[in-house]
């Protein structure tokens, strides 16, 4: 039976439970990153107000942290079926049709994530090879790209899993 949008599907076997657990931990990591960059922003603003000297490179650290945090939330969103869904035309359609459309959408998402993972891997190698750094702090950029790669791999696993679950629902 199809789950409601936003419902946890972790109960669907050991694979679903494992992916849900990893996705949850990944989202918690993203939340911690957001808390850290929020605290950094508060400190920087306070220092700017009190001393006219903010934290050097604060915008670079916030930019890198936001990139990492956004990617960290995607697997959890996929496991919870939290992506935006426009169902105005399929609201009264049979459940099997909706499950088939979900399977098709998840398959497209899987293909997109696979492409993104491949390109992010190449970008990480380029950033490493060319020793690209941030402008103000001269921090190497490749570690953020490298940290995003396992998150994208987890997202790919969750999209493939969601495709499999939707295909199963469409068949039953």
Steps between C-alpha positions, in 0.01 A plus 500: 500500500629846416624712786369846563728781392748570776449160665808307604542183295774351715283198587535358147763235570862513606610708201235762569589509869871535426445776243263682734751482785789625284280772353388611846861523622595690186219749562608541862851572377355763264314653792820521704673670209217754481522565874876554468472745211214679677719540809784620280270758344382624841858532623607676182212748514566567869870557433418728209270702725736512799840527334427573132697182423292194410631144492736492201357298213169442671314508170727227360444275798123558485498429126689170540290399801172573322603288202581210729181540704269517200637177358482335844122550518419348160515127589270548801258700287493220244447229763214698653345569158534868581569632152247736346220310331239657277209260492219715366444264203567175685316568826216263413702266282535134599775422751677278247523788251633735768754237607607460137541874463697509826723222367561694179577819692735316737673339201556843344627631832737202524639576156548866591674412828728251322597773254554748783713248693717437195548871430563583867767229509671653197471846655655378826794359305539826308487708818766273652724493191491876449523571875201733489450699819258753639590858424537653846607214726673291232326187627512207259159443340536133410424363851145637482452336161645177639266518801200540269585186299389241761189707564417487130569125499250464787251715309544276196434194715184659643369598156560149365330357809201733457477392135496136607233564766281691252536227235398244764197710591403543135509121449284419802 
